[in-house]
Amino acid sequence: MALYKVELKKSVEKDLRKIDSKFLAKIVIAIQNLSEDPRPANSKL
């Protein structure tokens, strides 16, 4: 299976810095998982 490259806009990176650390880890993992499966089961088209 091919891996995809996930690129974030600078504005997204800036917004992520504002998120509480207890939520940030889960968000980062979800973003990283998009490189393996860009359309996970619960995603909307």
C-alpha positions, -999 to +999 in steps of 0.1 A: +000+000+000+013+034-009+019+061+017+006+096+011+023+128+022+002+150+045+012+187+043-002+213+066-007+249+058+012+273+081-022+285+094-030+250+105+003+246+123-004+279+140-038+268+151-025+235+164-001+254+188-032+269+205-048+235+213-045+221+248-019+194+249-043+167+262-061+169+228-031+176+206-016+142+208-048+125+195-051+151+167-015+146+156-019+108+155-051+112+134-033+135+110-004+110+107-028+082+101-041+100+070-008+092+053-017+055+054-054+059+048-065+093+034-102+082+036-108+065+069-141+047+075-158+076+094-148+103+070-172+124+049-166+130+012 
